């Protein structure tokens, strides 16, 4: 009901939704540290940046890590195990080819061969999920410490934004239920749900305060 981007999604849209709703939704399902995995996938798959063999290897590892984390929640009607198997197959193939080409004449030859392999495999296995990469102007790389700080700011902002949105939603719900003119038979259940939600929110806000204090 409350979503950053509506379906149907491209891979880029999905990763944007992950980032937007990470603290409020996905961070409660999988470890919040996996936000760095989402950032990595988006950076290399959705910004038009060139991808070499080492990056392909990292992207496959990060994808496996993300799929494995979500497997603790559900197999998603068998889709998740199938996706994991395909990604793992690509990873194994890449590893075998890298090993076979270690003795090649130059690292450039290796990168070109691996890139062609990975592109063909991705086209065959993930064509329906692959977004159209759009050309974008290359930005100067920022120092890693500055990038990490910016990511931290975004994480904090996302938490506070999620808390604010939740407060607004529950406040509207409660005030509507307190209005005698709008009370219905189902008001008790909805009111209790809103009240319990506020209790959880209160605990979360206290955690945020403690974190800021530290």
Phi and psi in degrees as GROMACS dihedral restraints (atoms count N, CA, C in turn):
[ dihedral_restraints ]
;  ai    aj    ak    al  type     phi  dphi    fc
    3     4     5     6     1  -120.6    20    10
    4     5     6     7     1   101.4    20    10
    6     7     8     9     1  -138.6    20    10
    7     8     9    10     1   140.1    20    10
    9    10    11    12     1   -64.0    20    10
   10    11    12    13     1   -46.5    20    10
   12    13    14    15     1  -131.8    20    10
   13    14    15    16     1   133.2    20    10
   15    16    17    18     1   -83.4    20    10
   16    17    18    19     1   151.3    20    10
   18    19    20    21     1   -71.0    20    10
   19    20    21    22     1   162.7    20    10
   21    22    23    24     1   -74.7    20    10
   22    23    24    25     1   148.3    20    10
   24    25    26    27     1  -105.7    20    10
   25    26    27    28     1   149.8    20    10
   27    28    29    30     1   -95.3    20    10
   28    29    30    31     1   172.6    20    10
   30    31    32    33     1   -59.9    20    10
   31    32    33    34     1   -40.3    20    10
   33    34    35    36     1   -61.3    20    10
   34    35    36    37     1   -42.3    20    10
   36    37    38    39     1   -62.7    20    10
   37    38    39    40     1   -41.9    20    10
   39    40    41    42     1   -60.8    20    10
   40    41    42    43     1   -45.3    20    10
   42    43    44    45     1   -65.7    20    10
   43    44    45    46     1   -35.1    20    10
   45    46    47    48     1   -64.8    20    10
   46    47    48    49     1   -40.3    20    10
   48    49    50    51     1   -65.3    20    10
   49    50    51    52     1   -41.1    20    10
   51    52    53    54     1   -55.6    20    10
   52    53    54    55     1   -48.8    20    10
   54    55    56    57     1   -65.0    20    10
   55    56    57    58     1   -42.5    20    10
   57    58    59    60     1   -66.4    20    10
   58    59    60    61     1   -39.7    20    10
   60    61    62    63     1  -106.6    20    10
   61    62    63    64     1    16.8    20    10
   63    64    65    66     1   -62.2    20    10
   64    65    66    67     1   -51.9    20    10
   66    67    68    69     1   -70.7    20    10
   67    68    69    70     1   -34.5    20    10
   69    70    71    72     1   -84.9    20    10
   70    71    72    73     1   -24.1    20    10
   72    73    74    75     1  -127.8    20    10
   73    74    75    76     1   -70.6    20    10
   75    76    77    78     1   -67.9    20    10
   76    77    78    79     1   -29.4    20    10
   78    79    80    81     1   -65.6    20    10
   79    80    81    82     1   -16.4    20    10
   81    82    83    84     1   -89.2    20    10
   82    83    84    85     1   -10.2    20    10
   84    85    86    87     1  -101.3    20    10
   85    86    87    88     1   -41.1    20    10
   87    88    89    90     1  -126.1    20    10
   88    89    90    91     1   164.9    20    10
   90    91    92    93     1   -54.2    20    10
   91    92    93    94     1   134.4    20    10
   93    94    95    96     1   -66.8    20    10
   94    95    96    97     1   -21.9    20    10
   96    97    98    99     1   -63.9    20    10
   97    98    99   100     1   -18.0    20    10
   99   100   101   102     1   -71.4    20    10
  100   101   102   103     1    -2.7    20    10
  102   103   104   105     1   -59.0    20    10
  103   104   105   106     1   -32.6    20    10
  105   106   107   108     1   -63.7    20    10
  106   107   108   109     1   -31.8    20    10
  108   109   110   111     1   -66.1    20    10
  109   110   111   112     1   -44.2    20    10
  111   112   113   114     1   -60.6    20    10
  112   113   114   115     1   -43.9    20    10
  114   115   116   117     1   -61.3    20    10
  115   116   117   118     1   -41.9    20    10
  117   118   119   120     1   -63.4    20    10
  118   119   120   121     1   -47.3    20    10
  120   121   122   123     1   -62.2    20    10
  121   122   123   124     1   -43.7    20    10
  123   124   125   126     1   -65.0    20    10
  124   125   126   127     1   -42.9    20    10
  126   127   128   129     1   -59.2    20    10
  127   128   129   130     1   -42.4    20    10
  129   130   131   132     1   -95.1    20    10
  130   131   132   133     1   -20.5    20    10
  132   133   134   135     1  -101.9    20    10
  133   134   135   136     1   -22.4    20    10
  135   136   137   138     1  -123.7    20    10
  136   137   138   139     1     9.4    20    10
  138   139   140   141     1  -118.5    20    10
  139   140   141   142     1     3.7    20    10
  141   142   143   144     1    78.1    20    10
  142   143   144   145     1    10.5    20    10
  144   145   146   147     1   -71.6    20    10
  145   146   147   148     1   145.8    20    10
  147   148   149   150     1   -65.8    20    10
  148   149   150   151     1   145.8    20    10
  150   151   152   153     1  -123.1    20    10
  151   152   153   154     1   123.8    20    10
  153   154   155   156     1  -105.0    20    10
  154   155   156   157     1  -176.0    20    10
  156   157   158   159     1   -62.1    20    10
  157   158   159   160     1   -39.7    20    10
  159   160   161   162     1   -66.2    20    10
  160   161   162   163     1   -37.4    20    10
  162   163   164   165     1   -68.4    20    10
  163   164   165   166     1   -41.0    20    10
  165   166   167   168     1   -57.9    20    10
  166   167   168   169     1   -43.6    20    10
  168   169   170   171     1   -60.2    20    10
  169   170   171   172     1   -44.4    20    10
  171   172   173   174     1   -64.5    20    10
  172   173   174   175     1   -42.8    20    10
  174   175   176   177     1   -62.9    20    10
  175   176   177   178     1   -39.6    20    10
  177   178   179   180     1   -67.0    20    10
  178   179   180   181     1   -40.7    20    10
  180   181   182   183     1   -62.8    20    10
  181   182   183   184     1   -44.3    20    10
  183   184   185   186     1   -65.9    20    10
  184   185   186   187     1   -37.5    20    10
  186   187   188   189     1   -64.3    20    10
  187   188   189   190     1   -42.3    20    10
  189   190   191   192     1   -61.7    20    10
  190   191   192   193     1   -41.4    20    10
  192   193   194   195     1   -61.8    20    10
  193   194   195   196     1   -42.6    20    10
  195   196   197   198     1   -68.0    20    10
  196   197   198   199     1   -45.1    20    10
  198   199   200   201     1   -63.3    20    10
  199   200   201   202     1   -40.3    20    10
  201   202   203   204     1   -62.9    20    10
  202   203   204   205     1   -40.1    20    10
  204   205   206   207     1   -62.8    20    10
  205   206   207   208     1   -43.2    20    10
  207   208   209   210     1   -73.4    20    10
  208   209   210   211     1   -18.5    20    10
  210   211   212   213     1   -66.3    20    10
  211   212   213   214     1   -20.1    20    10
  213   214   215   216     1   -70.7    20    10
  214   215   216   217     1   -18.1    20    10
  216   217   218   219     1   -91.4    20    10
  217   218   219   220     1   -46.9    20    10
  219   220   221   222     1  -167.3    20    10
  220   221   222   223     1   161.2    20    10
  222   223   224   225     1   -93.2    20    10
  223   224   225   226     1     1.1    20    10
  225   226   227   228     1    51.3    20    10
  226   227   228   229     1    54.3    20    10
  228   229   230   231     1    57.7    20    10
  229   230   231   232     1    33.0    20    10
  231   232   233   234     1    85.7    20    10
  232   233   234   235     1    -6.5    20    10
  234   235   236   237     1   -68.8    20    10
  235   236   237   238     1   -41.3    20    10
  237   238   239   240     1   -64.4    20    10
  238   239   240   241     1   -48.4    20    10
  240   241   242   243     1   -59.2    20    10
  241   242   243   244     1   -36.7    20    10
  243   244   245   246     1   -66.2    20    10
  244   245   246   247     1   -43.7    20    10
  246   247   248   249     1   -63.1    20    10
  247   248   249   250     1   -43.5    20    10
  249   250   251   252     1   -61.5    20    10
  250   251   252   253     1   -41.7    20    10
  252   253   254   255     1   -62.7    20    10
  253   254   255   256     1   -41.2    20    10
  255   256   257   258     1   -68.0    20    10
  256   257   258   259     1   -43.2    20    10
  258   259   260   261     1   -64.0    20    10
  259   260   261   262     1   -41.8    20    10
  261   262   263   264     1   -64.3    20    10
  262   263   264   265     1   -36.6    20    10
  264   265   266   267     1   -63.8    20    10
  265   266   267   268     1   -43.6    20    10
  267   268   269   270     1   -61.1    20    10
  268   269   270   271     1   -41.5    20    10
  270   271   272   273     1   -63.9    20    10
  271   272   273   274     1   -44.8    20    10
  273   274   275   276     1   -63.8    20    10
  274   275   276   277     1   -42.1    20    10
  276   277   278   279     1   -62.5    20    10
  277   278   279   280     1   -44.6    20    10
  279   280   281   282     1   -60.6    20    10
  280   281   282   283     1   -42.8    20    10
  282   283   284   285     1   -62.6    20    10
  283   284   285   286     1   -42.4    20    10
  285   286   287   288     1   -65.1    20    10
  286   287   288   289     1   -42.8    20    10
  288   289   290   291     1   -67.8    20    10
  289   290   291   292     1   -39.8    20    10
  291   292   293   294     1   -59.2    20    10
  292   293   294   295     1   -43.4    20    10
  294   295   296   297     1   -64.3    20    10
  295   296   297   298     1   -38.1    20    10
  297   298   299   300     1   -71.9    20    10
  298   299   300   301     1   -26.1    20    10
  300   301   302   303     1  -103.3    20    10
  301   302   303   304     1     9.6    20    10
  303   304   305   306     1   -60.5    20    10
  304   305   306   307     1   -32.3    20    10
  306   307   308   309     1   -87.6    20    10
  307   308   309   310     1    15.3    20    10
  309   310   311   312     1   -68.7    20    10
  310   311   312   313     1   167.0    20    10
  312   313   314   315     1   -62.5    20    10
  313   314   315   316     1   -36.5    20    10
  315   316   317   318     1  -150.8    20    10
  316   317   318   319     1   159.1    20    10
  318   319   320   321     1   -65.2    20    10
  319   320   321   322     1   -29.1    20    10
  321   322   323   324     1   -65.1    20    10
  322   323   324   325     1   -42.8    20    10
  324   325   326   327     1   -59.9    20    10
  325   326   327   328     1   -42.2    20    10
  327   328   329   330     1   -61.7    20    10
  328   329   330   331     1   -46.7    20    10
  330   331   332   333     1   -61.1    20    10
  331   332   333   334     1   -42.5    20    10
  333   334   335   336     1   -65.0    20    10
  334   335   336   337     1   -43.4    20    10
  336   337   338   339     1   -64.1    20    10
  337   338   339   340     1   -44.8    20    10
  339   340   341   342     1   -65.6    20    10
  340   341   342   343     1   -39.6    20    10
  342   343   344   345     1   -63.4    20    10
  343   344   345   346     1   -42.5    20    10
  345   346   347   348     1   -62.3    20    10
  346   347   348   349     1   -43.5    20    10
  348   349   350   351     1   -59.9    20    10
  349   350   351   352     1   -49.2    20    10
  351   352   353   354     1   -65.4    20    10
  352   353   354   355     1   -38.5    20    10
  354   355   356   357     1   -64.1    20    10
  355   356   357   358     1   -43.8    20    10
  357   358   359   360     1   -63.4    20    10
  358   359   360   361     1   -43.6    20    10
  360   361   362   363     1   -65.4    20    10
  361   362   363   364     1   -42.6    20    10
  363   364   365   366     1   -65.3    20    10
  364   365   366   367     1   -40.1    20    10
  366   367   368   369     1   -61.8    20    10
  367   368   369   370     1   -39.0    20    10
  369   370   371   372     1   -73.7    20    10
  370   371   372   373     1   -40.4    20    10
  372   373   374   375     1   -92.5    20    10
  373   374   375   376     1   -28.0    20    10
  375   376   377   378     1  -130.1    20    10
  376   377   378   379     1    24.8    20    10
  378   379   380   381     1   -58.2    20    10
  379   380   381   382     1   -38.6    20    10
  381   382   383   384     1   -69.9    20    10
  382   383   384   385     1   -22.0    20    10
  384   385   386   387     1  -101.7    20    10
  385   386   387   388     1    -9.9    20    10
  387   388   389   390     1   -82.5    20    10
  388   389   390   391     1   125.3    20    10
  390   391   392   393     1   -78.4    20    10
  391   392   393   394     1   161.5    20    10
  393   394   395   396     1   -76.6    20    10
  394   395   396   397     1   114.0    20    10
  396   397   398   399     1   -73.2    20    10
  397   398   399   400     1   129.3    20    10
  399   400   401   402     1  -100.9    20    10
  400   401   402   403     1   142.2    20    10
  402   403   404   405     1   -69.2    20    10
  403   404   405   406     1   135.1    20    10
  405   406   407   408     1  -136.8    20    10
  406   407   408   409     1   152.6    20    10
  408   409   410   411     1   -68.6    20    10
  409   410   411   412     1   138.5    20    10
  411   412   413   414     1   -73.5    20    10
  412   413   414   415     1   131.5    20    10
  414   415   416   417     1  -100.6    20    10
  415   416   417   418     1   148.8    20    10
  417   418   419   420     1   -64.6    20    10
  418   419   420   421     1   138.5    20    10
  420   421   422   423     1   -70.3    20    10
  421   422   423   424     1   132.8    20    10
  423   424   425   426     1   -88.5    20    10
  424   425   426   427     1   155.1    20    10
  426   427   428   429     1   -56.2    20    10
  427   428   429   430     1   145.0    20    10
  429   430   431   432     1   -59.1    20    10
  430   431   432   433     1   -36.6    20    10
  432   433   434   435     1   -65.6    20    10
  433   434   435   436     1   -38.0    20    10
  435   436   437   438     1   -68.4    20    10
  436   437   438   439     1   -41.2    20    10
  438   439   440   441     1   -62.0    20    10
  439   440   441   442     1   -43.9    20    10
  441   442   443   444     1   -61.5    20    10
  442   443   444   445     1   -39.0    20    10
  444   445   446   447     1   -66.1    20    10
  445   446   447   448     1   -41.9    20    10
  447   448   449   450     1   -62.9    20    10
  448   449   450   451     1   -40.7    20    10
  450   451   452   453     1   -62.9    20    10
  451   452   453   454     1   -38.1    20    10
  453   454   455   456     1   -65.3    20    10
  454   455   456   457     1   -42.6    20    10
  456   457   458   459     1   -59.3    20    10
  457   458   459   460     1   -44.2    20    10
  459   460   461   462     1   -63.1    20    10
  460   461   462   463     1   -38.1    20    10
  462   463   464   465     1   -64.2    20    10
  463   464   465   466     1   -46.0    20    10
  465   466   467   468     1   -63.1    20    10
  466   467   468   469     1   -44.5    20    10
  468   469   470   471     1   -60.4    20    10
  469   470   471   472     1   -40.7    20    10
  471   472   473   474     1   -63.5    20    10
  472   473   474   475     1   -40.1    20    10
  474   475   476   477     1   -62.8    20    10
  475   476   477   478     1   -48.8    20    10
  477   478   479   480     1   -65.7    20    10
  478   479   480   481     1   -38.0    20    10
  480   481   482   483     1   -65.1    20    10
  481   482   483   484     1   -40.7    20    10
  483   484   485   486     1   -63.5    20    10
  484   485   486   487     1   -41.6    20    10
  486   487   488   489     1   -63.6    20    10
  487   488   489   490     1   -42.9    20    10
  489   490   491   492     1   -63.4    20    10
  490   491   492   493     1   -45.3    20    10
  492   493   494   495     1   -62.9    20    10
  493   494   495   496     1   -40.1    20    10
  495   496   497   498     1   -65.4    20    10
  496   497   498   499     1   -43.4    20    10
  498   499   500   501     1   -58.8    20    10
  499   500   501   502     1   -45.2    20    10
  501   502   503   504     1   -60.5    20    10
  502   503   504   505     1   -46.9    20    10
  504   505   506   507     1   -62.7    20    10
  505   506   507   508     1   -48.0    20    10
  507   508   509   510     1   -69.6    20    10
  508   509   510   511     1   -34.9    20    10
  510   511   512   513     1   -63.9    20    10
  511   512   513   514     1   -43.8    20    10
  513   514   515   516     1   -60.6    20    10
  514   515   516   517     1   -44.3    20    10
  516   517   518   519     1   -60.0    20    10
  517   518   519   520     1   -46.6    20    10
  519   520   521   522     1   -65.7    20    10
  520   521   522   523     1   -46.4    20    10
  522   523   524   525     1   -66.1    20    10
  523   524   525   526     1   -32.7    20    10
  525   526   527   528     1   -65.7    20    10
  526   527   528   529     1   -39.5    20    10
  528   529   530   531     1   -72.8    20    10
  529   530   531   532     1   -27.4    20    10
  531   532   533   534     1   -78.4    20    10
  532   533   534   535     1   -14.0    20    10
  534   535   536   537     1   -79.2    20    10
  535   536   537   538     1   115.0    20    10
  537   538   539   540     1   -56.5    20    10
  538   539   540   541     1   -28.1    20    10
  540   541   542   543     1   -73.7    20    10
  541   542   543   544     1   -15.4    20    10
  543   544   545   546     1  -115.3    20    10
  544   545   546   547     1     4.6    20    10
  546   547   548   549     1   -68.6    20    10
  547   548   549   550     1   133.6    20    10
  549   550   551   552     1  -127.6    20    10
  550   551   552   553     1   179.7    20    10
  552   553   554   555     1   -63.5    20    10
  553   554   555   556     1   -33.2    20    10
  555   556   557   558     1   -89.9    20    10
  556   557   558   559     1     7.4    20    10
  558   559   560   561     1   -64.2    20    10
  559   560   561   562     1   -37.4    20    10
  561   562   563   564     1   -59.8    20    10
  562   563   564   565     1   -47.2    20    10
  564   565   566   567     1   -62.0    20    10
  565   566   567   568     1   -47.1    20    10
  567   568   569   570     1   -64.5    20    10
  568   569   570   571     1   -39.7    20    10
  570   571   572   573     1   -64.1    20    10
  571   572   573   574     1   -42.8    20    10
  573   574   575   576     1   -63.7    20    10
  574   575   576   577     1   -40.1    20    10
  576   577   578   579     1   -63.0    20    10
  577   578   579   580     1   -42.0    20    10
  579   580   581   582     1   -64.9    20    10
  580   581   582   583     1   -40.7    20    10
  582   583   584   585     1   -64.2    20    10
  583   584   585   586     1   -45.3    20    10
  585   586   587   588     1   -63.6    20    10
  586   587   588   589     1   -37.0    20    10
  588   589   590   591     1   -63.5    20    10
  589   590   591   592     1   -38.5    20    10
  591   592   593   594     1   -66.8    20    10
  592   593   594   595     1   -33.9    20    10
  594   595   596   597     1   -63.9    20    10
  595   596   597   598     1   -43.3    20    10
  597   598   599   600     1   -64.9    20    10
  598   599   600   601     1   -39.7    20    10
  600   601   602   603     1   -63.6    20    10
  601   602   603   604     1   -40.2    20    10
  603   604   605   606     1   -59.3    20    10
  604   605   606   607     1   -43.8    20    10
  606   607   608   609     1   -63.1    20    10
  607   608   609   610     1   -40.4    20    10
  609   610   611   612     1   -65.6    20    10
  610   611   612   613     1   -41.8    20    10
  612   613   614   615     1   -64.7    20    10
  613   614   615   616     1   -38.1    20    10
  615   616   617   618     1   -62.1    20    10
  616   617   618   619     1   -39.6    20    10
  618   619   620   621     1   -62.6    20    10
  619   620   621   622     1   -40.9    20    10
  621   622   623   624     1   -62.5    20    10
  622   623   624   625     1   -42.9    20    10
  624   625   626   627     1   -61.3    20    10
  625   626   627   628     1   -43.0    20    10
  627   628   629   630     1   -63.1    20    10
  628   629   630   631     1   -40.3    20    10
  630   631   632   633     1   -63.4    20    10
  631   632   633   634     1   -43.2    20    10
  633   634   635   636     1   -64.5    20    10
  634   635   636   637     1   -39.8    20    10
  636   637   638   639     1   -62.8    20    10
  637   638   639   640     1   -40.1    20    10
